[in-house]
Structure formats: structure tokens, C-alpha cells
Amino acid sequence: MYVGRFVIVGPETAAYRVSSRSFPNRKITDRSDGETTLTVGPTADAPETDNPYVAYNCLRTADTPRGTAAAIGNGSHVDPIAEKLELGYPARDALATALLALDFEKDDYDTPRIAGVLDADGGATIATVRRDALHVEAVSEPTLVATYERDSPGAFDFAATDAESAATEAYDLDFEHAVCAAGVSRVGEDFETAIENGGR
């Protein structure tokens, strides 16, 4: 089954996977400088494209008034989510504000935007904005939302307990056209991250 890009959130770990039929020549790079930033971008051998949805930050940590939080997702909305968290917005409001402002992707498929937050206070929230709906849900068990087929949040069997296993397990899931994956997990009052580029 092809579900496109997806996030799995909560409660202690989260993962994001790029699955792509059109732009498989991509990888995730750690661009951290003070705060953690993981970026999806083209590999050196990727054909040139002007598609605005190919490169973006997929994971950022944010220093909030309550401590460090992590935002994860499939596009340019990850940055404003992290910025809202830094301003003290609750996860629900940061997700809803950013997703409503940017809306679904204006491509040939009206691709949904998907995202999640692991809060500084131990909470976890998942969200998506589609052409027909905005969903923002607090989660207490691993929950998946994808850009296609599984485009409403739903409980998902995900055993990962740390960032490395989250990235690996997400990459290895039996959904078609895996490209790369990122994982994030709470470690005390901070977060650890990991990348799985499938040999890219």
C-alpha cells in the first residue's frame, strides 16, 4: 500500500518517513546549530526541480517557556509550529495555527500537511490539514497519519522506544516507496534524534 509521507506520534517517541514515487532521490541531513534541525533535501544525483515541496525542515526542537519540545512533519509548516511553541503556544494551538495558515499543499493531489508535537510537559499531539478537514488530537498511544489512504489520525502498532529504533522502524514499515526517515525521543528534559537514509 502506498500511503505517501507519514508521521507517527506518541507518547514518548515520534517518527516521520518520506515515501515518494515522484522524488525518491532525497535524504535527511542534520543541520543542528544550537537547536536540533533535521532537513529533507535532494541527494547529489537528484534531477533539478522547482517543486517547492521537495526540500524542507522535517524536525525541529523548540525552547519553550516550559522546556524543550519537538515538532515533526512533512513540510514548511514545521518551522512555524516550532516558532509558535517557542512563543509559548500550547501544542494544539501551534499546530492548528500553522496548519490553517499554510493549508494543504497546492499540488496536483491536494496533498495534506501532517505534523506532530512532543511537548515539554510530556504530552503528545498529532495533526493534519486536508482540503476537507483539520484534525488536531492529543494522543496517549502511538498514532499515525499519512498524506494518502490513512489521512485521518488512527492508533498504530509502533514499538520503538528511542530515536534510532523509531527512525528504523518507520523506514522498514510495509508501506511502499520508502525514501528516508527521522526519529525523535524524549531523554530526560531533552530529545534525541536519529536518521535513516536507507544507504543514500
N, C-alpha and C positions, 0 to 999 in steps of 0.2 A: 504494500500500500504506500502511495506517495502522499505524505501529509505536509510537505514543504518544510519551512522552518518551524521550530517549536521550542517552547520553554517548559521546564518542569520546576515547580517551586514548592518548597516547604517540607517540614517547618525549619530544619536546620541547614539544608543544602539547597542549591538551585543549579540548573544546567540550561544551556542554550545550544541548539545544534542548527547549523546551516545544512539544509538539504536542497539541492538545486539541480534541475535539468538544464537550465539555460546558462548558468555561470558557475561551473564546477571548479574552475581554476582560482580558488581562493584559500586563504589560510587566516588564522587568528594570530596576531602579534601582541606581545606585552609591551605597552608603551607607557608604563607606570613612571610617574615623576612626582613623588610626594603622595598623590592618591593613586589607587590602582585603576588602570585603564587598559582594557583589552579591546583590540580593534580588528574587525574583519576587513580584509582588503585583498586585492588581486595578487596572485603569485607572479614571479618574474616572467613566466612564459604565458601569462594570460593575454588574450587578444584585447586590444584597446576598446573601451566602451565609454559612452557618455551617459550610461544608465545611472541615475542618482541613488539607486538603492543597492548598489554592489558593495560600497565601502561605507563603514560606519563603526562607531564605538558600540560594542555589544554588551559590555560590562563596565560599570564604574562604581567605586566606593565613594561614599559621601560622608563628610564630617558634619553631623547634625548636632543640634543643641543637646540631644540625649545620648550621643555617642556615634559610632560608625555604623552606617547602613550600606547595603549593596543594591544596585539597580541593574537589571539584566533585560535584554530584549533584542528585537530584530531590526532596529533601525535608528535613525537620527533622534527619535524620541527619548532614547536612553539618557542623553545629555540633559535635557530639560527636566526629566524626572529626578536625576541626581541633584540638579541645581535647586529644585523645589524642596527636596529633602534637606539640603544644606540650610535653606531658609527657615526650616522648622515645620514645614507642611507634614501632616500625617501621611503615611504611605498611600492610603486610599485617595486623598486629595491630590498628592503629587502625581499619581498615575492618571487619575481622571482628568486633571487639568492639562497635562501634556498630551494625552491621547486625544482629547477633544480638540485641542488646538491644532494638532497636526493631521488628525483624522486618518482614515485608511489610505493606503498607498494609491496614488493615481496612476496605476499601470493598467495593462490590458485585462488584468484579473481582479481589480479592486482588492488587492491583497490586504488582509487585515494587519494591523500592528499588534504585536503581542509583547507583554512585559511582565516583570515581577520585581518585588522588593523583599529583601530580608531586612527587617527593622533592627535598630539598635536595641530595642527593648524585648527582642525575642519573637516578635510577630512576623508573619509571612503573608504576602498578598500577591495575587495574580490578576492580570487584566488583559483585555483585548478590546480593540475598537474595529468593528466591521462596517460595511455600508449600512447595515440594518440594526446595529446594536452596539452598546457599550456595556461590557461586563467588568466589574471590579469586585473581587471576592477575597476576604480573609480566608486563609487555609490552615488546617491543622494536620493535614496529611499530604503526601506528595500529590500534586495536581498538575495536569498537562493541558496546555492549549497550543494549537498549531494554526498555521495560516490556511490550511485546506483540510477538508474531511473532518477533523477534530477541532473545529474552530469555536467551540464553547468549552470553558474550563470543566475538567472532569477528573475524578480521582484516578490515579495511575500507579501501578506497582513499580516502585523505584527504590532499590535497596541501598543506594550509595550513602555513605556516612561521612565522606570527606571530599575535598575538591577534586582530587585526582580520580577517584572512583566515579564521581559524578560526571566528569568530562568523558571518561572512557565508556561508562555505561550508556550515556546518551548517544555517543558516537556509534556504539555497537548495536543499538536497538534495531529491531527488524522493520524499519521503515526505509523506503527506497532512496537512493542517491545521496548518501552521507558525504559531506564535504569536510566539515571541521566542527569542533565542539569546544565549549568552555564550561568549567565547573567552578562553583564558589561554595564555601562552607564556613560556618562560624567557628572561630577558635578563640575562646575567651570573649573579650570585648572587641575583637577584630575579626578579619576574614582572611582566609587563604584562597588562592585561585589556582587553576590548572588549565592547560590547553591540550587538546588532542587534534592534531592536524592530519592524521592518517598518512604520515610519511611525506607530506608536502613540505 
